Amino acid sequence: MEILPIPVESFKVGFVGAGKMAESIARGVVASGVLPPNRICTAVHSNLNRRDVFESFGVNVFSSSEDVVKESDVVIFSVKPQVVKKAITEVRSKLSKNKLLVSVAAGIKLKDLQEWSGQDRFIRVMPNTPAAVGEAATVMSLGTAATEEDGALVAKLFGAVGKILRADEKMFDAVTGLSGSGPAYIYLAIEALADGGVAAGLPRELALGLASQTVLGAATMVSKTGKHPGVLKDDVTSPGGTTIAGVHELEKGSFRATLMNAVVAAANRSRELSQS
């Protein structure tokens, strides 16, 4: 039987799992105008607070995941990795090749998602926590029967909460080490910069404000200018100046090598966890 395309003008999205990630994606999709809230749904089984949160911006809330699947053209499994198998198998009988299935569960491979669901029209998506403020770095990989049109639709949905890129699934452990764990590295860097400001005589609030805005500004320069970060670094390091003195200290402390090692260590740990 031929796979029917998802109706772009009228499709509905359902979230199996009503946690923070589902909320971030739903809010972003509504705020960006990609979908009106009445075309989004989720299910809340017992936590009434989560029901209130979703209903506060117009999302339909059901009492069962089966109702979510029945009402949706695109079903996003947004539960924790340890319960995703249970969440999928509970609604397996309601799934079909005419529904596009999406998982945001970290570390769960497409082959397992497809086996548990009995469906090959699956897309694995890996956003990171800045989705909560609309600045996610997200990567997706298409399953066996997912079409290019399906990929474009998912890119539009997740593009509402940041930037989405495409990669082969075999790269996802490395993606975890970089963008999945990366926000924590940057939080440490911001905290350290602020502590340095305090050590140099700045009030804590001023130091933290300058540190966080400096990181945001530098990231925006890389993203928007298209220049290599090494070129941008050279642009602000005058001969014998203050910046090169600071950079010299970072090099003595193996700053770049330490960040590289952090990414590799997290990627290796992701690989270990996915095989266990």
C-alpha positions as CSV (number, residue, x, y, z in Angstrom):
1,M,0.0,0.0,0.0
2,E,1.3,3.5,-0.9
3,I,2.3,5.8,1.9
4,L,0.1,8.8,2.0
5,P,1.8,12.2,2.4
6,I,1.1,14.2,5.6
7,P,-1.5,16.9,4.7
8,V,0.7,20.0,5.1
9,E,-2.2,22.5,5.3
10,S,-4.2,20.6,8.0
11,F,-1.9,18.1,9.8
12,K,-2.2,17.7,13.5
13,V,0.7,17.0,16.0
14,G,0.4,14.9,19.1
15,F,2.9,14.5,21.9
16,V,3.1,11.2,23.8
17,G,4.7,12.6,26.9
18,A,3.8,15.9,28.4
19,G,7.1,17.0,29.9
20,K,9.3,20.1,29.5
21,M,10.7,19.2,26.1
22,A,7.1,18.6,24.7
23,E,6.1,21.9,26.2
24,S,9.0,23.8,24.7
25,I,8.4,22.4,21.2
26,A,4.6,23.0,21.4
27,R,5.1,26.6,22.7
28,G,7.7,27.3,19.9
29,V,5.4,25.9,17.2
30,V,2.5,28.0,18.4
31,A,4.5,31.2,18.9
32,S,6.1,30.9,15.5
33,G,2.8,30.4,13.8
34,V,3.7,27.0,12.4
35,L,0.5,25.5,13.9
36,P,-2.4,26.9,15.9
37,P,-2.7,25.3,19.3
38,N,-6.0,23.5,18.4
39,R,-4.0,21.3,16.0
40,I,-1.7,20.1,18.8
41,C,-2.5,17.6,21.5
42,T,-1.0,15.6,24.3
43,A,-2.2,13.3,27.1
44,V,-1.9,13.9,30.9
45,H,-2.6,10.8,33.0
46,S,-2.3,12.1,36.6
47,N,-0.3,15.3,36.9
48,L,-2.9,18.0,36.7
49,N,-0.3,20.7,36.7
50,R,1.0,19.5,33.3
51,R,-2.6,19.6,32.1
52,D,-2.9,23.2,33.2
53,V,0.3,24.2,31.5
54,F,-0.7,22.9,28.1
55,E,-4.2,24.1,28.3
56,S,-2.9,27.6,29.2
57,F,-1.8,28.1,25.6
58,G,-4.6,26.3,23.9
59,V,-3.3,22.7,23.4
60,N,-5.8,19.9,23.6
61,V,-5.2,17.6,26.5
62,F,-6.6,14.0,26.5
63,S,-6.5,11.4,29.2
64,S,-4.9,8.6,27.2
65,S,-2.0,8.3,24.7
66,E,-4.2,6.3,22.4
67,D,-6.4,9.3,21.9
68,V,-3.4,11.4,21.1
69,V,-2.3,8.9,18.4
70,K,-5.8,8.6,17.0
71,E,-6.1,12.4,16.6
72,S,-2.7,13.0,15.2
73,D,-0.9,12.8,11.8
74,V,2.5,13.4,13.4
75,V,3.1,11.6,16.7
76,I,6.1,12.8,18.7
77,F,7.3,10.4,21.5
78,S,8.7,12.9,24.0
79,V,9.3,10.6,27.0
80,K,12.4,9.6,28.9
81,P,14.6,7.0,27.2
82,Q,13.9,4.3,29.9
83,V,10.2,4.4,29.2
84,V,10.0,5.0,25.4
85,K,9.7,1.3,24.6
86,K,6.7,1.0,26.9
87,A,5.1,4.2,25.5
88,I,5.4,3.0,22.0
89,T,4.2,-0.6,22.5
90,E,1.2,0.7,24.4
91,V,-0.1,2.5,21.3
92,R,1.3,0.2,18.7
93,S,-2.1,-1.0,17.6
94,K,-3.1,2.5,16.7
95,L,-0.1,3.3,14.6
96,S,0.0,3.0,10.8
97,K,2.2,3.9,7.9
98,N,0.1,7.0,7.2
99,K,1.3,8.5,10.5
100,L,4.7,10.1,10.8
101,L,6.4,9.0,14.0
102,V,9.1,11.0,15.7
103,S,11.3,10.3,18.8
104,V,13.3,12.8,20.9
105,A,14.4,10.1,23.3
106,A,18.2,10.3,23.7
107,G,20.2,7.2,22.9
108,I,17.3,5.2,21.4
109,K,18.2,4.0,17.9
110,L,15.9,4.0,14.8
111,K,16.1,0.2,14.4
112,D,14.7,-0.2,17.9
113,L,12.0,2.5,17.5
114,Q,10.9,0.8,14.2
115,E,10.9,-2.7,15.8
116,W,8.8,-1.6,18.8
117,S,6.3,0.3,16.7
118,G,6.1,-2.1,13.8
119,Q,6.5,1.0,11.6
120,D,9.4,2.3,9.5
121,R,8.1,5.8,8.9
122,F,10.1,7.1,11.9
123,I,12.4,10.1,12.3
124,R,14.9,10.3,15.2
125,V,15.4,13.9,16.5
126,M,17.9,15.1,19.0
127,P,17.2,18.6,20.4
128,N,19.1,20.1,23.3
129,T,17.9,21.9,26.4
130,P,18.0,25.5,24.9
131,A,14.9,24.5,23.1
132,A,13.2,25.9,26.2
133,V,14.2,29.4,25.0
134,G,13.9,28.8,21.3
135,E,17.6,28.3,20.7
136,A,18.0,24.6,20.3
137,A,20.7,22.9,18.3
138,T,18.8,19.9,16.9
139,V,19.9,17.0,14.7
140,M,17.6,14.6,12.9
141,S,18.0,11.3,11.0
142,L,15.3,9.7,8.8
143,G,14.1,6.1,9.2
144,T,13.7,3.6,6.4
145,A,10.3,4.7,5.1
146,A,10.4,8.4,6.1
147,T,10.2,10.6,3.0
148,E,12.0,13.8,2.2
149,E,8.7,15.6,2.6
150,D,8.5,14.1,6.1
151,G,11.9,15.4,6.9
152,A,11.0,18.9,5.7
153,L,7.9,18.9,7.9
154,V,9.9,17.8,11.0
155,A,12.5,20.5,10.2
156,K,9.7,23.1,10.1
157,L,8.4,21.9,13.5
158,F,11.7,21.8,15.3
159,G,13.0,24.9,13.5
160,A,10.4,26.7,15.6
161,V,12.7,26.1,18.7
162,G,16.1,26.8,17.2
163,K,18.3,25.5,14.4
164,I,17.9,21.9,13.0
165,L,20.5,20.0,11.0
166,R,20.5,16.6,9.4
167,A,23.1,13.8,10.0
168,D,23.5,10.1,9.6
169,E,22.4,8.3,12.8
170,K,25.9,6.8,13.3
171,M,27.0,10.4,14.2
172,F,24.5,10.7,17.0
173,D,26.9,9.7,19.8
174,A,29.2,12.5,18.7
175,V,26.3,14.8,18.4
176,T,25.4,14.0,22.1
177,G,29.0,14.8,23.1
178,L,28.9,18.2,21.4
179,S,25.4,19.7,21.3
180,G,23.7,17.4,23.7
181,S,26.2,17.9,26.6
182,G,27.6,21.1,25.2
183,P,25.3,23.5,27.1
184,A,26.8,22.3,30.4
185,Y,30.3,23.1,29.2
186,I,29.2,26.6,28.2
187,Y,27.5,27.1,31.6
188,L,30.8,26.3,33.2
189,A,32.6,28.7,31.0
190,I,30.1,31.5,31.8
191,E,30.4,30.8,35.5
192,A,34.2,30.8,35.2
193,L,34.3,34.1,33.2
194,A,32.0,35.7,35.8
195,D,34.2,34.4,38.7
196,G,37.2,36.0,36.8
197,G,35.3,39.2,36.6
198,V,34.7,39.1,40.4
199,A,38.3,38.3,41.0
200,A,39.3,41.4,38.9
201,G,37.0,43.6,41.0
202,L,33.5,43.5,39.4
203,P,30.3,43.1,41.4
204,R,28.9,39.5,40.9
205,E,25.7,40.6,39.1
206,L,27.6,42.8,36.7
207,A,30.2,40.1,36.0
208,L,27.5,37.4,35.3
209,G,25.6,39.8,33.0
210,L,28.8,40.6,31.0
211,A,29.9,37.0,30.9
212,S,26.6,35.6,29.6
213,Q,26.1,38.4,27.0
214,T,29.7,38.0,25.8
215,V,29.2,34.3,25.2
216,L,25.9,35.1,23.4
217,G,27.4,37.8,21.3
218,A,30.4,35.7,20.3
219,A,28.2,32.8,19.3
220,T,26.0,35.1,17.3
221,M,29.1,36.5,15.5
222,V,30.2,33.0,14.5
223,S,26.7,32.1,13.4
224,K,25.8,35.3,11.5
225,T,29.1,36.3,9.9
226,G,30.1,32.9,8.7
227,K,33.7,33.6,9.6
228,H,35.9,30.9,11.2
229,P,36.1,31.4,14.9
230,G,39.9,31.5,14.6
231,V,39.6,34.5,12.3
232,L,37.2,36.3,14.7
233,K,39.7,35.6,17.5
234,D,42.5,37.1,15.5
235,D,40.4,40.1,14.8
236,V,40.3,41.0,18.6
237,T,43.9,40.0,19.5
238,S,46.1,43.1,19.0
239,P,49.9,42.6,19.2
240,G,51.0,42.8,22.8
241,G,47.5,43.6,23.9
242,T,45.2,42.5,26.7
243,T,43.3,39.8,24.7
244,I,46.4,37.9,23.6
245,A,47.6,37.9,27.2
246,G,44.4,36.2,28.2
247,V,44.5,33.8,25.3
248,H,48.1,32.9,26.3
249,E,46.8,31.9,29.7
250,L,44.1,29.7,28.2
251,E,46.6,28.0,26.0
252,K,48.9,27.3,29.0
253,G,45.9,25.7,30.7
254,S,45.1,23.5,27.6
255,F,41.7,25.2,27.2
256,R,41.0,23.9,23.7
257,A,42.3,20.4,24.3
258,T,40.2,20.2,27.5
259,L,37.0,21.1,25.6
260,M,37.9,18.6,22.8
261,N,38.5,15.9,25.4
262,A,35.1,16.7,27.1
263,V,33.3,16.2,23.8
264,V,35.0,12.9,23.1
265,A,34.5,11.6,26.6
266,A,30.8,12.4,26.5
267,A,30.5,10.8,23.0
268,N,32.2,7.7,24.3
269,R,29.9,7.5,27.3
270,S,26.9,7.9,25.0
271,R,28.2,5.0,22.9
272,E,28.6,2.9,26.0
273,L,25.0,3.7,27.2
274,S,23.4,3.0,23.9
275,Q,25.0,-0.5,23.8
276,S,24.0,-1.4,27.3
